[in-house]
Amino acid sequence: MMTDPIKPEYKKLPLSIEAQADLLISRGLQGIDKSGLFKNLERVSYYRWRGYTYPYQDNSKPDTPFLPGVVWDYIDSDYCLDRDLRILIFDALERLEVTLRSQLVLHTSLDHGAQWYADGTLFFNATAWERDRNDLFTDWNRSKDDFVEHHKRTYSDSNPPPAWKVFEATSFGSLSKFFENLRTDLPCRNRIAGFWGFGRHSARVLSSWFHHLNVVRNICAHHGRLYNRIIKVTPIFPSKPLGAWVRNWPDPNRVYASLCIIIKLLEYSSPEYKLVPRLKPLLARLRPAQLPSLGFPPDWESQPLFIKGSTS
């Protein structure tokens, strides 16, 4: 019988900002003095900076020295680019989330009534439906929005609130889960998928995209490092993409795949919003050697999706 290995106790002690700055300089960081590091470490924690210093250090050694020639501007530039990329992506995801909410509520309510989300027969996974329904009511009950409080003051709680109200108080993740769990034979599900350019049999690709984007959305919302991160939820690459698309994505768990999905879905939800012209100046701030860590192929600009997004 296998037993878990004994794990060592975490014994690192907290360090003052001055000691943190000394540590970075002792490890070979160049291009900034101690007072400059002190100011940066006051506003951004050492541990948060570690996510951006990591690619520039020899992490195979206990003292993780900086690689030769690494200067502070490399790290600060990556930090600022990551922040700007999150802001750009979060703005685009807001448009997708609002449209998904609209499509899900509209088509399912028309076919199955105002409280369709409370009908377990519409979902193929009963356990997931019960969990998601409970989470939905949790979001509703803790909401302080005016429309929620007005509904509670005005109407009896003998019936749950209509979908067009309750889903306004919940998250992208909840929307994604309810869509994913709808039975595949429901015409409303097919109409929702059809809005985004997918058919009945390819709707599972769309579900995986929403699931992936919810993780990206949460990273952006909580100001986490995104630009070179491995995103744990893997989106499905469509076998028969509609219209302009990419020939492949080298790594489905990098932000390049996320951006491909966002650009494609924006064609349907917000065709007037052009992400590619906003994205290119950000990517121009990267050194070419950094693009693989974001999952970008060398020929990304010649991919049909990016050509169309640059010109239309």
Protein Blocks (a to p, Z undefined) as FASTA:
>chain_A
ZZdddddddfbdcddfklmmmmmmmnopahiafklmmmmmmmpcfklmmmmmmmmpcfkb
fklpadehiafklmmmmmmmmmmmmmmmmmmmmmmmmmmmmmmmmmmmmmnojklmmmmk
lpcblklmmmmmmmmmmmmmmpcbfklmmmmmmpcckbccdfklmmmmmcfklmmmmmmm
pcfklmklmmmmmmnopafklmmmmmmmmmmmmmmmmmmmnopafklcccfbacdddfbd
ghjddfbdfblkbfklmmmmmmmmmmmmmmmbcfklmmmmmmmmpcfklmmmnopafklm
mpmklmmmmmZZ
